[in-house]
């Protein structure tokens, strides 16, 4: 199976307009990919503090008993950056694969992604959480959702400052003119600081996603992207951003 490189060397980046910057997450939900779709350049922000009991190393799947967590074991040390988080026990991978098989093998499009996921869970050994997350996100984006976006890592830029100042420094060095962010950041981002640097902000809304047929009720939006892929297959992009445009008429 040919792989997609998670990041592009800074020296070869295309001229940019819209940039998104987010910490990597483990098989994140569809809203994460909605932001990637809006960006010309997506930067993994993994040289920041690792947060315990967050989306960095776990995500939700649907089962007949409700939603359950798939968690990559990474230890309890909170004094480290995301890019420093190591995966020491390899047994999690087989367990995750068997869990996905158990709960999704009857999904209409499970077989379409089976080879890729077997490669991830059975044929590779992952020692870095950041590398695992970035590989999954980049491949799902480009191979299965058809997103035309470049990827970079914040470690590829020489950054200064802290918190918002550091983010602004990253955006300036990425030559961003627009910054797309999830709605939660509105509570702490000072928009005027971005405008002073010639960077306009675009706030993403997650309020308009249509439902789709999941294997188990009740319906839940906030599960891993794998749930959407397994259930709707190639129509997944329509369920994330395509529904905002008129659906093309079916071929005769």
BELSULUR-V396337 format. One line per field, one symbol per residue. burial: I if it has 9 or more other C-alpha atoms within 8 Angstrom, else O. A space follows every 10 residues. Layout:
# BELSULUR-V396337
burial=???
This chain:
# BELSULUR-V396337
burial=OOOOOIOIOO OOIOOIIIII IOIIIIIIII OOIIIIIOII IIIIIIIIII OOOOIIIIII IIIOOOIOOI OOIIOOOOOI IIIOIOIOOO OIIIOIIOOI OOIIIOIIII OOIOOOIIIO IIOOOIOIII OIIIIIIIII IIOOIOIOII IIIIOOIOOO OOOOIIIIII IIOOIIIIII IIOOOOOOOO OOOIIOOOII IOIIOOOOOO OOOOIIOOOO OOIIIOIIII IIIOOIIIII IIIOOOOOOO OO
